[in-house]
Amino acid sequence: RHQKGKQQTQRMRHKSSLLAMATMQAARKIGKLIPSNTSVLLCDIQDRFRPLIYNSSTIVNTAKLLTTACDKLDMPCIITEQYPKAFGPTVTDCFENGDADAFYAQHGAPYPKKLFSMMTPEVTEKLQSFEQRKTVLLFGIEAHVCVQQTALDLLETGYDVHLVVDATSSQTKYDREIALQRMASSGVYLTTAQSALFMLLQSAEHPNFKEISKLVVEHSKLPNEFNA
């Protein structure tokens, strides 16, 4: 009797595991975001670039919304910095209360790089350590260089890529627009921060709905330069 009960438990666990895998595969085919299947990538939003980037205030404000939501939705975040000796550190305003150190303590320090793509060997290894996370929420600068090359590398290795357009830019509007078209034509899902966050929540019954909604409301009060 004990053996029979054990076998039934094993079958139920196996069935549950198969169902979870099927759900994730279906979500990937149509581009749905699920917190347990998603990693967040913040690309090169650094001090020296800040005054040069098209609509940089909105980029930084939206990055802060997304990094703050990471912790509340238990999603890991990987950050890179392009040659930080020359271009400086990640803008601290990208984090709640400007506390970059607290965020790094939770998610790890930024990875310095000279490769344009974020997908250095170190970042690739880190991302692959999240075995069940085959979807990436990507944002940063510049859209037509580092972000685009990152997106293409991720697609090539089998990841679903969701690009947060109101947290992604270049120095010129034209380069940004062409890069968004290029990435979308290659299979990247274009989204906004609000759309992505509410898709991750799925329901007003989500335990973190009120917290995320409050963040979105506060973010909505800030000027969105892309709406101008």
DARAPE-V637655 format. One record per helix or strand of 3 or more residues. SS is the DSSP state (H for helix, E for strand). FROM is the first residue (numbers start at 1). LEN is the number of residues. Records with the same first field share a line. If there is no record, write none. Layout:
BEGIN
SS->FROM-LEN, FROM-LEN
END
This chain:
BEGIN
H->2-29, 35-3, 47-4, 56-17, 84-4, 92-3, 96-3, 100-8, 121-8, 143-14, 173-14, 193-9, 209-12, 225-3
E->38-6, 77-6, 111-3, 135-7, 160-10, 189-3
END
